[in-house]
């Protein structure tokens, strides 16, 4: 699988700035707040959402999301763990 650059807006914090915590099945934002799993969409992406009551007072809000509901959503494919293993193997082979 070739590397694909993130496609989000250039002026917002990138998904790579969020840390996935496998034990909690949640993402941790750059301001150390949890984005909890909400649901899986029909394309196989797990949706993780922030808490708007926490985000509305966050100093990083303006560079994190443009959402009018003041929430951040991060997606993770259901096969992401396997994709990460394949990407690691490809790097070892090169």
VMD Tcl script that builds the backbone (N, CA, C; Angstrom):
set m [mol new atoms 282]
animate dup $m
set s [atomselect $m all]
$s set {name element resname resid chain x y z} {
  {N N UNK 1 A 0.839 -1.175 0.000}
  {CA C UNK 1 A 0.000 0.000 0.000}
  {C C UNK 1 A 0.889 1.244 0.000}
  {N N UNK 2 A 0.688 2.113 -0.968}
  {CA C UNK 2 A 1.491 3.345 -0.974}
  {C C UNK 2 A 1.009 4.322 0.092}
  {N N UNK 3 A 1.930 5.166 0.541}
  {CA C UNK 3 A 1.589 6.183 1.528}
  {C C UNK 3 A 0.651 7.200 0.900}
  {N N UNK 4 A -0.370 7.584 1.641}
  {CA C UNK 4 A -1.314 8.598 1.179}
  {C C UNK 4 A -1.319 9.727 2.187}
  {N N UNK 5 A -1.057 10.925 1.716}
  {CA C UNK 5 A -1.042 12.081 2.610}
  {C C UNK 5 A -2.431 12.360 3.144}
  {N N UNK 6 A -2.534 12.825 4.395}
  {CA C UNK 6 A -3.837 13.209 4.946}
  {C C UNK 6 A -4.470 14.306 4.101}
  {N N UNK 7 A -5.795 14.239 3.938}
  {CA C UNK 7 A -6.479 15.144 3.030}
  {C C UNK 7 A -7.250 16.266 3.718}
  {N N UNK 8 A -7.104 16.451 4.998}
  {CA C UNK 8 A -7.872 17.472 5.699}
  {C C UNK 8 A -7.394 18.877 5.388}
  {N N UNK 9 A -8.131 19.867 5.911}
  {CA C UNK 9 A -7.717 21.257 5.721}
  {C C UNK 9 A -6.324 21.499 6.306}
  {N N UNK 10 A -5.546 22.310 5.630}
  {CA C UNK 10 A -4.162 22.556 6.027}
  {C C UNK 10 A -4.050 23.369 7.315}
  {N N UNK 11 A -5.094 24.135 7.652}
  {CA C UNK 11 A -5.013 25.011 8.819}
  {C C UNK 11 A -5.534 24.362 10.100}
  {N N UNK 12 A -5.905 23.080 10.039}
  {CA C UNK 12 A -6.410 22.382 11.219}
  {C C UNK 12 A -5.436 21.303 11.680}
  {N N UNK 13 A -5.533 20.942 12.946}
  {CA C UNK 13 A -4.721 19.859 13.498}
  {C C UNK 13 A -5.020 18.576 12.730}
  {N N UNK 14 A -3.982 17.865 12.347}
  {CA C UNK 14 A -4.124 16.643 11.565}
  {C C UNK 14 A -4.469 15.460 12.465}
  {N N UNK 15 A -5.109 14.469 11.876}
  {CA C UNK 15 A -5.480 13.250 12.608}
  {C C UNK 15 A -4.268 12.584 13.257}
  {N N UNK 16 A -3.113 12.731 12.644}
  {CA C UNK 16 A -1.907 12.100 13.186}
  {C C UNK 16 A -1.498 12.704 14.531}
  {N N UNK 17 A -2.039 13.853 14.873}
  {CA C UNK 17 A -1.767 14.482 16.171}
  {C C UNK 17 A -2.575 13.825 17.297}
  {N N UNK 18 A -3.563 13.023 16.931}
  {CA C UNK 18 A -4.406 12.332 17.902}
  {C C UNK 18 A -3.845 10.937 18.118}
  {N N UNK 19 A -3.780 10.502 19.356}
  {CA C UNK 19 A -3.175 9.212 19.693}
  {C C UNK 19 A -4.276 8.192 19.961}
  {N N UNK 20 A -4.199 7.055 19.260}
  {CA C UNK 20 A -5.181 5.995 19.481}
  {C C UNK 20 A -4.769 5.164 20.685}
  {N N UNK 21 A -5.693 4.961 21.622}
  {CA C UNK 21 A -5.465 4.134 22.808}
  {C C UNK 21 A -6.276 2.861 22.637}
  {N N UNK 22 A -5.573 1.783 22.325}
  {CA C UNK 22 A -6.239 0.504 22.051}
  {C C UNK 22 A -6.978 -0.028 23.277}
  {N N UNK 23 A -6.433 0.163 24.454}
  {CA C UNK 23 A -7.055 -0.345 25.680}
  {C C UNK 23 A -8.415 0.293 25.929}
  {N N UNK 24 A -8.531 1.573 25.659}
  {CA C UNK 24 A -9.799 2.291 25.868}
  {C C UNK 24 A -10.637 2.388 24.606}
  {N N UNK 25 A -10.090 1.965 23.475}
  {CA C UNK 25 A -10.728 2.140 22.172}
  {C C UNK 25 A -11.199 3.585 22.030}
  {N N UNK 26 A -10.255 4.487 22.172}
  {CA C UNK 26 A -10.547 5.915 22.102}
  {C C UNK 26 A -9.310 6.643 21.592}
  {N N UNK 27 A -9.509 7.864 21.138}
  {CA C UNK 27 A -8.401 8.728 20.739}
  {C C UNK 27 A -8.176 9.774 21.808}
  {N N UNK 28 A -6.939 10.179 21.954}
  {CA C UNK 28 A -6.559 11.239 22.870}
  {C C UNK 28 A -6.131 12.429 22.022}
  {N N UNK 29 A -6.761 13.575 22.263}
  {CA C UNK 29 A -6.461 14.761 21.463}
  {C C UNK 29 A -5.200 15.452 21.976}
  {N N UNK 30 A -4.662 16.426 21.232}
  {CA C UNK 30 A -3.465 17.146 21.674}
  {C C UNK 30 A -3.649 17.893 22.998}
  {N N UNK 31 A -4.896 18.104 23.414}
  {CA C UNK 31 A -5.169 18.759 24.689}
  {C C UNK 31 A -5.533 17.733 25.769}
  {N N UNK 32 A -5.168 16.461 25.536}
  {CA C UNK 32 A -5.357 15.362 26.495}
  {C C UNK 32 A -6.815 15.091 26.863}
  {N N UNK 33 A -7.708 15.221 25.903}
  {CA C UNK 33 A -9.115 14.891 26.108}
  {C C UNK 33 A -9.468 13.681 25.243}
  {N N UNK 34 A -10.384 12.841 25.745}
  {CA C UNK 34 A -10.771 11.628 25.014}
  {C C UNK 34 A -11.802 11.905 23.937}
  {N N UNK 35 A -11.629 11.252 22.808}
  {CA C UNK 35 A -12.653 11.174 21.779}
  {C C UNK 35 A -13.133 9.733 21.836}
  {N N UNK 36 A -14.367 9.540 22.243}
  {CA C UNK 36 A -14.884 8.196 22.476}
  {C C UNK 36 A -15.575 7.643 21.239}
  {N N UNK 37 A -15.551 6.311 21.140}
  {CA C UNK 37 A -16.207 5.610 20.035}
  {C C UNK 37 A -17.713 5.851 20.109}
  {N N UNK 38 A -18.307 6.190 18.956}
  {CA C UNK 38 A -19.756 6.409 18.894}
  {C C UNK 38 A -20.465 5.336 18.070}
  {N N UNK 39 A -19.935 5.069 16.864}
  {CA C UNK 39 A -20.578 4.079 15.994}
  {C C UNK 39 A -19.656 3.754 14.826}
  {N N UNK 40 A -20.043 2.751 14.045}
  {CA C UNK 40 A -19.321 2.402 12.825}
  {C C UNK 40 A -20.213 2.721 11.638}
  {N N UNK 41 A -19.667 3.416 10.640}
  {CA C UNK 41 A -20.486 3.767 9.481}
  {C C UNK 41 A -20.540 2.609 8.480}
  {N N UNK 42 A -21.307 2.793 7.439}
  {CA C UNK 42 A -21.522 1.715 6.475}
  {C C UNK 42 A -20.289 1.402 5.632}
  {N N UNK 43 A -19.285 2.276 5.650}
  {CA C UNK 43 A -18.047 2.036 4.910}
  {C C UNK 43 A -16.974 1.367 5.758}
  {N N UNK 44 A -17.296 1.024 7.002}
  {CA C UNK 44 A -16.351 0.338 7.865}
  {C C UNK 44 A -15.449 1.256 8.666}
  {N N UNK 45 A -15.838 2.499 8.806}
  {CA C UNK 45 A -15.053 3.437 9.611}
  {C C UNK 45 A -15.700 3.623 10.974}
  {N N UNK 46 A -14.878 3.456 12.004}
  {CA C UNK 46 A -15.334 3.695 13.372}
  {C C UNK 46 A -15.221 5.189 13.641}
  {N N UNK 47 A -16.278 5.782 14.177}
  {CA C UNK 47 A -16.316 7.218 14.413}
  {C C UNK 47 A -16.075 7.508 15.890}
  {N N UNK 48 A -15.120 8.374 16.149}
  {CA C UNK 48 A -14.776 8.789 17.506}
  {C C UNK 48 A -15.082 10.280 17.616}
  {N N UNK 49 A -15.846 10.660 18.639}
  {CA C UNK 49 A -16.287 12.044 18.781}
  {C C UNK 49 A -15.838 12.621 20.114}
  {N N UNK 50 A -15.544 13.907 20.070}
  {CA C UNK 50 A -15.197 14.628 21.288}
  {C C UNK 50 A -16.466 15.085 21.992}
  {N N UNK 51 A -16.317 15.551 23.206}
  {CA C UNK 51 A -17.420 16.081 24.003}
  {C C UNK 51 A -17.455 17.591 23.800}
  {N N UNK 52 A -18.538 18.098 23.233}
  {CA C UNK 52 A -18.620 19.528 22.932}
  {C C UNK 52 A -18.540 20.399 24.177}
  {N N UNK 53 A -18.991 19.897 25.316}
  {CA C UNK 53 A -18.916 20.698 26.543}
  {C C UNK 53 A -17.472 20.892 26.991}
  {N N UNK 54 A -16.597 19.968 26.614}
  {CA C UNK 54 A -15.168 20.104 26.913}
  {C C UNK 54 A -14.501 20.956 25.827}
  {N N UNK 55 A -14.846 20.683 24.586}
  {CA C UNK 55 A -14.194 21.361 23.458}
  {C C UNK 55 A -14.492 22.860 23.393}
  {N N UNK 56 A -15.673 23.255 23.800}
  {CA C UNK 56 A -16.033 24.675 23.653}
  {C C UNK 56 A -15.112 25.603 24.441}
  {N N UNK 57 A -14.441 25.101 25.473}
  {CA C UNK 57 A -13.518 25.908 26.265}
  {C C UNK 57 A -12.050 25.585 25.986}
  {N N UNK 58 A -11.793 24.784 24.977}
  {CA C UNK 58 A -10.439 24.346 24.664}
  {C C UNK 58 A -9.659 25.466 23.960}
  {N N UNK 59 A -8.415 25.692 24.371}
  {CA C UNK 59 A -7.602 26.714 23.705}
  {C C UNK 59 A -7.218 26.329 22.266}
  {N N UNK 60 A -7.344 25.041 21.918}
  {CA C UNK 60 A -6.993 24.575 20.573}
  {C C UNK 60 A -8.198 24.484 19.637}
  {N N UNK 61 A -9.379 24.874 20.095}
  {CA C UNK 61 A -10.608 24.696 19.309}
  {C C UNK 61 A -10.492 25.285 17.906}
  {N N UNK 62 A -9.966 26.471 17.774}
  {CA C UNK 62 A -9.916 27.137 16.466}
  {C C UNK 62 A -8.994 26.436 15.474}
  {N N UNK 63 A -8.024 25.666 15.963}
  {CA C UNK 63 A -7.127 24.938 15.066}
  {C C UNK 63 A -7.442 23.449 15.014}
  {N N UNK 64 A -8.488 23.046 15.723}
  {CA C UNK 64 A -8.863 21.630 15.783}
  {C C UNK 64 A -10.053 21.322 14.876}
  {N N UNK 65 A -11.088 22.150 14.940}
  {CA C UNK 65 A -12.295 21.867 14.170}
  {C C UNK 65 A -13.008 23.155 13.781}
  {N N UNK 66 A -13.727 23.081 12.682}
  {CA C UNK 66 A -14.577 24.191 12.255}
  {C C UNK 66 A -16.046 23.842 12.464}
  {N N UNK 67 A -16.296 22.756 13.169}
  {CA C UNK 67 A -17.650 22.283 13.414}
  {C C UNK 67 A -18.447 23.303 14.220}
  {N N UNK 68 A -19.664 23.581 13.791}
  {CA C UNK 68 A -20.521 24.512 14.517}
  {C C UNK 68 A -20.987 23.931 15.841}
  {N N UNK 69 A -20.932 22.606 15.968}
  {CA C UNK 69 A -21.318 21.964 17.229}
  {C C UNK 69 A -20.141 21.865 18.193}
  {N N UNK 70 A -18.988 22.391 17.785}
  {CA C UNK 70 A -17.769 22.409 18.600}
  {C C UNK 70 A -17.342 21.005 19.021}
  {N N UNK 71 A -17.390 20.089 18.071}
  {CA C UNK 71 A -16.935 18.723 18.314}
  {C C UNK 71 A -15.931 18.332 17.242}
  {N N UNK 72 A -15.060 17.413 17.589}
  {CA C UNK 72 A -14.085 16.873 16.651}
  {C C UNK 72 A -14.427 15.416 16.403}
  {N N UNK 73 A -14.378 14.995 15.147}
  {CA C UNK 73 A -14.614 13.600 14.807}
  {C C UNK 73 A -13.361 13.057 14.131}
  {N N UNK 74 A -12.915 11.903 14.598}
  {CA C UNK 74 A -11.774 11.199 14.003}
  {C C UNK 74 A -12.277 9.820 13.587}
  {N N UNK 75 A -11.850 9.357 12.419}
  {CA C UNK 75 A -12.285 8.048 11.942}
  {C C UNK 75 A -11.123 7.070 11.952}
  {N N UNK 76 A -11.467 5.794 12.090}
  {CA C UNK 76 A -10.481 4.708 12.063}
  {C C UNK 76 A -11.151 3.516 11.391}
  {N N UNK 77 A -10.519 2.989 10.358}
  {CA C UNK 77 A -11.110 1.861 9.648}
  {C C UNK 77 A -11.061 0.604 10.522}
  {N N UNK 78 A -12.047 -0.265 10.354}
  {CA C UNK 78 A -12.113 -1.480 11.173}
  {C C UNK 78 A -10.917 -2.389 10.935}
  {N N UNK 79 A -10.241 -2.225 9.805}
  {CA C UNK 79 A -9.058 -3.029 9.498}
  {C C UNK 79 A -7.767 -2.256 9.739}
  {N N UNK 80 A -7.814 -1.136 10.437}
  {CA C UNK 80 A -6.626 -0.296 10.588}
  {C C UNK 80 A -5.464 -1.019 11.262}
  {N N UNK 81 A -5.750 -1.856 12.245}
  {CA C UNK 81 A -4.664 -2.596 12.904}
  {C C UNK 81 A -3.896 -3.455 11.898}
  {N N UNK 82 A -4.631 -4.126 11.024}
  {CA C UNK 82 A -4.007 -4.971 10.013}
  {C C UNK 82 A -3.255 -4.121 8.989}
  {N N UNK 83 A -3.822 -2.974 8.610}
  {CA C UNK 83 A -3.150 -2.076 7.667}
  {C C UNK 83 A -1.837 -1.555 8.248}
  {N N UNK 84 A -1.819 -1.274 9.538}
  {CA C UNK 84 A -0.597 -0.811 10.196}
  {C C UNK 84 A 0.486 -1.885 10.149}
  {N N UNK 85 A 0.096 -3.146 10.346}
  {CA C UNK 85 A 1.059 -4.252 10.282}
  {C C UNK 85 A 1.644 -4.367 8.880}
  {N N UNK 86 A 0.799 -4.281 7.864}
  {CA C UNK 86 A 1.266 -4.365 6.477}
  {C C UNK 86 A 2.218 -3.215 6.165}
  {N N UNK 87 A 1.872 -2.002 6.605}
  {CA C UNK 87 A 2.748 -0.861 6.352}
  {C C UNK 87 A 4.110 -1.046 7.031}
  {N N UNK 88 A 4.115 -1.590 8.247}
  {CA C UNK 88 A 5.376 -1.861 8.941}
  {C C UNK 88 A 6.213 -2.893 8.181}
  {N N UNK 89 A 5.564 -3.930 7.675}
  {CA C UNK 89 A 6.275 -4.961 6.908}
  {C C UNK 89 A 6.862 -4.398 5.622}
  {N N UNK 90 A 6.117 -3.540 4.961}
  {CA C UNK 90 A 6.616 -2.922 3.725}
  {C C UNK 90 A 7.860 -2.095 4.022}
  {N N UNK 91 A 7.861 -1.382 5.123}
  {CA C UNK 91 A 9.040 -0.580 5.502}
  {C C UNK 91 A 10.245 -1.471 5.799}
  {N N UNK 92 A 10.000 -2.637 6.380}
  {CA C UNK 92 A 11.101 -3.568 6.678}
  {C C UNK 92 A 11.714 -4.152 5.408}
  {N N UNK 93 A 10.878 -4.382 4.419}
  {CA C UNK 93 A 11.333 -4.984 3.173}
  {C C UNK 93 A 12.178 -4.008 2.376}
  {N N UNK 94 A 11.850 -2.743 2.433}
  {CA C UNK 94 A 12.583 -1.734 1.645}
  {C C UNK 94 A 13.918 -1.578 2.167}
}
mol reanalyze $m
mol bondsrecalc $m
mol representation Tube
mol addrep $m
